[in-house]
Structure formats: structure tokens, C-alpha cells
Amino acid sequence: MITVRNLSCRYGDQLVVNNVSLNIEEGGLTSIVGPNGAGKSTLLGMISRLQPISEGSVIVDGMDVASVNSSKLARSMAILRQDNSLQVRLTVRDIVSFGRYPHSRGRLNIEDKKHIDHALEYLNLNSLADRFLDELSGGQRQRAFIAMVLCQDTKVILLDEPLNNLDMKNAIDIMSILRRAADDLKKTILVVLHDINIASSYSDKIICMQDGQVRFMGSPEQIIQPEILESLYGLEVKVHEIDNDLICVPVCT
């Protein structure tokens, strides 16, 4: 579904992503984790074509991201960036309806409205549909943006740190929605996360980046191991199994 080959990104003389190759199979939820400055968001940006590629290639659903028509790409891949600030005052329904633009070019039809209604219901936003975004909590706003992405009805969904500034409950709610979308709607979801324990609990695969390269990739059972996490973060940890999830705990010194 997503094939990355020898992908690199340079900012001037600085090599931010260094010769990354990986395959992400169709379906499921894959998390990208790693320390600050590892190149996680830059990698996601190149996959989504929001970040220029210095070297290499990205193929998504059989399409070369660098050359495919933007409208065609937007019907196969949706992206939610870190910064979703808006300059105009919009309702939740307005935001969700933006997800239909690649299909309707702004002229909403009956099919578009079905997708909008389904996304609002899926994210439990019906009671908030006519509220303005600036009247909502951070968690509610993030659910509205994720509803917009789901409304786009693409095979692939990319999310860059969607849990930023969310409390524990809202972070878990968002990850539960993404997990459900991967399972029920058969979406291929790639998400950048900072919380290794959330990645462990909700992911099918985890990609570990460090210094612009992929150091490890595998299932949570393969990745959530003391030697791997200590190598990745430079921190001594212990790993415990709680309700079939592997949880990492730093060792306090």
C-alpha cells in the first residue's frame, strides 16, 4: 500500500531523513515513534507530499506521490497535520464537509451528504455539528478534524501527532477511534506519536526512527523491549505486561 524507497530530505547541508526504505501493508494502524528530531514528521510529510523529497520515491496505492495528479492522490490519501489553525469561523459540519472537496469540488451532492452524516455520527459529533470550532474543547476540535479526514473516504490516512495537547482521556478516545477505523472501515493508518505506551496499545506495527533513519520496525511485541527502547531513547526502562499490552516504565535514578 505504501512503499518508501531510499527516501532522503535535506535542509541545506543538514540531512534530516537519511535513505529510508520501508513497506506498509494495506490495512491496520502503524505508528512512527522516536526521540525529538528523529525525522518522524519529515518522513510523514514526504509520504504525504507536503514536504519536498530530496532523494528517493514514495508509492501510495500504486501511485508515485511526486508526479500523480493532486486530486487523484487526495481521493486515495488523506493527511491531518499538526497545525490546524483556521482564519475563519466555521462550524463542525463545515469542517467535516471539507473532506468531500476532492470528490465534489465544493458542490455537495446527496452522496457527499451521506458521507458527512456518517462521519459526524462515527465521531459522535451530531450534537456539536452546528457549533463553531472556537466554542469547543481541544478534544472536541480534534474529533472534528478527524471526522473531516474520515469523510474524505480514502484508503490511506496519515496523521502527524494527533494527540498533541490532549489530556489522557481525549488521547485514548482519539486512538480508540483510529483503531476502530482501521478495523471496521479497513483503513491504512499511519500516525506519528510521542507516547510509546499508546503506540504499544493501539498499533499493529511500530516504526522506530532515530537520527533520520529507521532503526527498528515490527509488532509491539517485537519493539517494546528494554534493549530496543534503551537504544532508541538513551534511557533505562522496564517493560511490564498489563492486560495483554506491553507498557514501558522509565527507571528512576
DOLUMFI-885701 format. One record per residue (C-alpha): x, y negated, z; residue number from 1; chain. Coordinates in steps of 0.5 Angstrom, whole numbers, padded with zeros to 4 digits. Example, Ala and Ser with C-alpha at 12.3 -4.5 7.8 and 13.67 -1.06 7.14 Angstrom:
BEGIN
R  east north    up resi chain
R  0025  0009  0016    1     A
R  0027  0002  0014    2     A
REM end
This chain:
BEGIN
R  east north    up resi chain
R  0000  0000  0000    1     A
R  0006 -0005  0002    2     A
R  0013 -0004 -0001    3     A
R  0018 -0008  0001    4     A
R  0025 -0007 -0003    5     A
R  0032 -0011 -0001    6     A
R  0028 -0017  0002    7     A
R  0032 -0023  0004    8     A
R  0031 -0030  0006    9     A
R  0036 -0036  0007   10     A
R  0035 -0042  0010   11     A
R  0041 -0046  0007   12     A
R  0047 -0042  0009   13     A
R  0043 -0038  0014   14     A
R  0041 -0031  0013   15     A
R  0034 -0030  0016   16     A
R  0032 -0024  0014   17     A
R  0037 -0019  0011   18     A
R  0036 -0014  0006   19     A
R  0030 -0011  0009   20     A
R  0026 -0005  0006   21     A
R  0020 -0001  0008   22     A
R  0014  0002  0006   23     A
R  0007  0001  0010   24     A
R  0002  0006  0008   25     A
R -0005  0005  0007   26     A
R -0010  0004  0013   27     A
R -0008  0003  0020   28     A
R -0005 -0002  0024   29     A
R  0002 -0004  0024   30     A
R  0006 -0008  0029   31     A
R  0012 -0012  0028   32     A
R  0016 -0014  0034   33     A
R  0023 -0016  0037   34     A
R  0026 -0022  0040   35     A
R  0025 -0029  0038   36     A
R  0029 -0031  0032   37     A
R  0029 -0024  0029   38     A
R  0025 -0026  0023   39     A
R  0019 -0023  0024   40     A
R  0014 -0029  0022   41     A
R  0019 -0030  0016   42     A
R  0018 -0023  0014   43     A
R  0011 -0023  0014   44     A
R  0011 -0030  0010   45     A
R  0015 -0027  0005   46     A
R  0010 -0021  0004   47     A
R  0004 -0026  0004   48     A
R  0008 -0031 -0001   49     A
R  0007 -0036  0004   50     A
R  0015 -0036  0005   51     A
R  0019 -0036 -0002   52     A
R  0023 -0030 -0003   53     A
R  0031 -0031 -0004   54     A
R  0032 -0024 -0006   55     A
R  0028 -0017 -0007   56     A
R  0021 -0016 -0008   57     A
R  0014 -0014 -0005   58     A
R  0009 -0010 -0008   59     A
R  0002 -0010 -0005   60     A
R -0004 -0005 -0007   61     A
R  0000 -0004 -0014   62     A
R  0002 -0012 -0015   63     A
R  0008 -0016 -0015   64     A
R  0007 -0021 -0010   65     A
R  0012 -0026 -0013   66     A
R  0008 -0026 -0020   67     A
R  0001 -0024 -0019   68     A
R -0005 -0029 -0020   69     A
R -0006 -0032 -0013   70     A
R -0014 -0031 -0014   71     A
R -0013 -0024 -0015   72     A
R -0008 -0023 -0010   73     A
R -0013 -0026 -0005   74     A
R -0018 -0021 -0007   75     A
R -0013 -0016 -0004   76     A
R -0010 -0019  0002   77     A
R -0012 -0024  0007   78     A
R -0007 -0028  0012   79     A
R -0008 -0031  0018   80     A
R -0002 -0036  0020   81     A
R  0000 -0038  0027   82     A
R -0002 -0045  0026   83     A
R -0010 -0046  0024   84     A
R -0011 -0053  0026   85     A
R -0016 -0057  0022   86     A
R -0017 -0064  0020   87     A
R -0025 -0064  0019   88     A
R -0030 -0062  0024   89     A
R -0033 -0055  0022   90     A
R -0038 -0050  0025   91     A
R -0036 -0043  0026   92     A
R -0041 -0041  0020   93     A
R -0037 -0046  0015   94     A
R -0030 -0043  0017   95     A
R -0033 -0036  0016   96     A
R -0035 -0038  0009   97     A
R -0028 -0040  0007   98     A
R -0027 -0033  0007   99     A
R -0031 -0032  0001  100     A
R -0028 -0037 -0003  101     A
R -0023 -0032 -0007  102     A
R -0030 -0029 -0010  103     A
R -0035 -0034 -0010  104     A
R -0030 -0040 -0012  105     A
R -0035 -0044 -0007  106     A
R -0041 -0042 -0010  107     A
R -0044 -0038 -0005  108     A
R -0049 -0032 -0007  109     A
R -0053 -0027 -0004  110     A
R -0047 -0022 -0003  111     A
R -0043 -0027  0000  112     A
R -0048 -0029  0005  113     A
R -0049 -0022  0007  114     A
R -0041 -0021  0008  115     A
R -0041 -0028  0012  116     A
R -0047 -0025  0016  117     A
R -0043 -0018  0017  118     A
R -0037 -0022  0020  119     A
R -0041 -0026  0025  120     A
R -0044 -0020  0027  121     A
R -0038 -0016  0027  122     A
R -0034 -0021  0032  123     A
R -0040 -0022  0036  124     A
R -0041 -0030  0034  125     A
R -0048 -0030  0032  126     A
R -0050 -0034  0038  127     A
R -0044 -0039  0036  128     A
R -0045 -0039  0029  129     A
R -0047 -0047  0029  130     A
R -0043 -0049  0034  131     A
R -0037 -0054  0032  132     A
R -0030 -0051  0033  133     A
R -0028 -0056  0037  134     A
R -0033 -0054  0042  135     A
R -0031 -0047  0043  136     A
R -0025 -0044  0048  137     A
R -0019 -0042  0045  138     A
R -0021 -0034  0044  139     A
R -0028 -0036  0041  140     A
R -0024 -0040  0036  141     A
R -0019 -0034  0034  142     A
R -0025 -0030  0033  143     A
R -0028 -0035  0028  144     A
R -0021 -0035  0024  145     A
R -0021 -0027  0025  146     A
R -0028 -0027  0022  147     A
R -0026 -0031  0016  148     A
R -0021 -0026  0015  149     A
R -0025 -0020  0015  150     A
R -0030 -0024  0011  151     A
R -0025 -0024  0005  152     A
R -0026 -0017  0005  153     A
R -0019 -0015  0003  154     A
R -0016 -0008  0003  155     A
R -0010 -0011  0007  156     A
R -0010 -0016  0013  157     A
R -0004 -0020  0015  158     A
R -0004 -0024  0022  159     A
R  0002 -0028  0025  160     A
R  0002 -0028  0032  161     A
R -0006 -0028  0033  162     A
R -0005 -0027  0041  163     A
R -0001 -0034  0042  164     A
R -0004 -0038  0048  165     A
R -0010 -0033  0049  166     A
R -0011 -0030  0056  167     A
R -0011 -0023  0057  168     A
R -0018 -0021  0056  169     A
R -0018 -0025  0050  170     A
R -0012 -0022  0047  171     A
R -0015 -0015  0049  172     A
R -0021 -0017  0046  173     A
R -0018 -0019  0039  174     A
R -0013 -0013  0039  175     A
R -0020 -0008  0040  176     A
R -0023 -0012  0034  177     A
R -0017 -0011  0030  178     A
R -0016 -0003  0032  179     A
R -0024 -0002  0030  180     A
R -0023 -0006  0023  181     A
R -0017 -0001  0022  182     A
R -0021  0005  0024  183     A
R -0028  0003  0022  184     A
R -0027 -0001  0016  185     A
R -0021  0002  0013  186     A
R -0017 -0004  0013  187     A
R -0009 -0004  0013  188     A
R -0007 -0009  0018  189     A
R  0000 -0012  0019  190     A
R  0001 -0016  0025  191     A
R  0007 -0020  0029  192     A
R  0006 -0019  0036  193     A
R  0011 -0021  0042  194     A
R  0008 -0016  0047  195     A
R  0011 -0010  0047  196     A
R  0006 -0006  0051  197     A
R  0000 -0009  0047  198     A
R  0004 -0006  0041  199     A
R  0004  0000  0044  200     A
R -0003  0001  0046  201     A
R -0006 -0001  0039  202     A
R -0001  0001  0034  203     A
R -0001  0007  0029  204     A
R  0006  0004  0027  205     A
R  0011 -0001  0030  206     A
R  0017 -0004  0026  207     A
R  0022 -0007  0031  208     A
R  0026 -0013  0028  209     A
R  0033 -0016  0031  210     A
R  0038 -0021  0027  211     A
R  0034 -0021  0021  212     A
R  0034 -0013  0020  213     A
R  0029 -0007  0021  214     A
R  0033 -0004  0027  215     A
R  0027  0002  0028  216     A
R  0021  0004  0026  217     A
R  0016  0009  0028  218     A
R  0010  0011  0032  219     A
R  0009  0008  0039  220     A
R  0012  0015  0042  221     A
R  0018  0014  0038  222     A
R  0019  0007  0039  223     A
R  0017  0006  0047  224     A
R  0023  0009  0049  225     A
R  0028  0006  0054  226     A
R  0034  0006  0050  227     A
R  0031  0003  0044  228     A
R  0028 -0003  0048  229     A
R  0034 -0004  0052  230     A
R  0038 -0004  0045  231     A
R  0033 -0009  0042  232     A
R  0032 -0014  0048  233     A
R  0038 -0013  0052  234     A
R  0034 -0012  0058  235     A
R  0034 -0005  0062  236     A
R  0027 -0002  0062  237     A
R  0023  0004  0065  238     A
R  0017  0007  0061  239     A
R  0011  0010  0064  240     A
R  0005  0013  0061  241     A
R -0002  0011  0063  242     A
R -0008  0013  0060  243     A
R -0004  0016  0054  244     A
R -0001  0009  0053  245     A
R  0007  0008  0054  246     A
R  0008  0002  0058  247     A
R  0015 -0002  0058  248     A
R  0016 -0005  0065  249     A
R  0023 -0009  0066  250     A
R  0028 -0007  0071  251     A
R  0028 -0013  0076  252     A
R  0036 -0014  0079  253     A
REM end
